[in-house]
Amino acid sequence: MKHKANWTVPNTKKFCDIWCHEIAIGNCTKGVMSKTGWRDLIRRYQAATGLVHDREQIAGRLRQLKAQWAFCNKLRYASGLGRSDDGTVEATDAWWKANTNVNDLSISSEFQHLLSKTLHNKGFHIAGAI
């Protein structure tokens, strides 16, 4: 019986570590996970967290993380964005409105906190971040 998806920050980190392991051992090439890779990923995730998540739940989380990564890159490289003296991203209200639809990005408050912490540690500061 599968559990309700429980994507806490620690569980997401475990998922990412396992995904990277599957890439390293050759179970994911050119962005496509093999059947063996999916089985191993699900088994390792269950062993690491005690949670049973199926392929659909894990693939959904992967889509969310890809969208969040794309948004991070947009913040880093979008043309026309400025930086204030403290490193925060400066953009017009229209840009923020057009590019921060939380429903599209599936950005949880936990991810916002993790993103803010990670970017802060790398010298970036996002105004209004948790």
Secondary structure, DSSP 8 states (H G I E B T S, - for coil): --------HHHHHHHHHHHHHHHHTTSEETTEE-HHHHHHHHHHHHHHHS----HHHHHHHHHHHHHHHHHHHHHHH-TT-EE-TTS-EE--HHHHHHH--HHHHT--HHHHHHHHHHHHHTT---TT--
